Each structure stands twice: as structure tokens, then as C-alpha cells.
Amino acid sequence: MAFEFLKNIDFKKIGQDLGTNLSAAAKAAGGKVRGAAETVAEKNRELAEKNRLRTEIRNAEKDADRAYLALGRHYYSALRDPENAVTEPFCVDIDAAVKRIDDAVAALEAMVKPEPEEAPAEQPEAAPEAAEPAEETAKPEPEAAPAPAEEIAAPAPETETEPVKDESENLPFAD
């Protein structure tokens, strides 16, 4: 008989062992999942702290830059020494940049301002009979010609707003 060997097997014991083994396997897997979740949470806390510190550094650098700008504006406005070989080249660069800005602003304003209409040049008087036929064939000009697209798109200089100024530009020695 082929299945006689099954008589000596304790299936109840096998079921209990299997249940115990599965339970132990589930507990082990649960522990590993819990451990992985704790590791991920810890990594997230570390990453958040690193990002917070990076933001703090970036903000402190911006604050320092604003202070340097204010100090530089004060030096340029009140303490400039043309004989100082270290700082004068920087001041000359600032002068040149300000001149370029002024020239560009003037050129832009010249382009934006509408040009006054020129009066037609006076023509020499012709014989009265020659002028009459010209008047009959001449077509009347429209009163207002449509403005070119550039004039429509460009804002009038009166409506332009001043650019937003940095806190250091509001100091009494700033331009």
C-alpha cells in the first residue's frame, strides 16, 4: 500500500508547527517593515533639518549682501576717496555703469515719447489755375491715423512706475 507511511505522520503536530512558523515569519516581516518605516522617518527628519539649515544659510547670505550693498552705497556717496587705489577702480566702474544706464534710459524715453506731427512744408505758390485742379483730385486725409503697434504697446512715460527699491536704497545717503 502506497499510503501506509502516512499513518505514522502526526498531521496535528505539523499544523501546529506550520502555524507557529507562519506566525514567527509574520512577526519577523512586521518587525522589518516597522524598522524600514522608522529608518525612512529618520531620513526624512534629517533631510528636513538639512533643508532648514540651507534655507537659513541662504537667507543669512541675502541679509549680508543687502548690508554690503548699503555699506557700498554709503562709501560711494559719502566716503569716496579718489586717491585710494584699491577702491577707486570700483567707483569708476559704478560711474560708467550709471552713465550707461542714464544713456539707455534717455534713448528709451526718446523712442517711447510720441513725436509731434510736423507741419507740411510750404510749397511755392503756383499759378491759380494749376492749384485748382490739384485740389479737386486730392483726397481728403483722415483726421486721426491709427497709431503704429510700437506706440500702442509702449506705455506713456507718465504712467511708468518706479522700480521696486531694496531696503538699502531708502537710506539717507542712497541716490
Buried (B, 14 or more C-beta within 10 A) or exposed (E): EEEEEEEEEEEEEEEEEEEEEEEEEEEEEEEEEEEEEEEEEEEEEEEEEEEEEEEEEEEEEEEEEEEEBBEBBBBBEEEEEEEEEEBEEBBEEBEEEEEEEEEEEEEEEEEBEEEEEEEEEEEEEEEEEEEEEEEEEEEEEEEEEEEEEEBEEBEEEEEEEEEEEBEBEEEEEBE
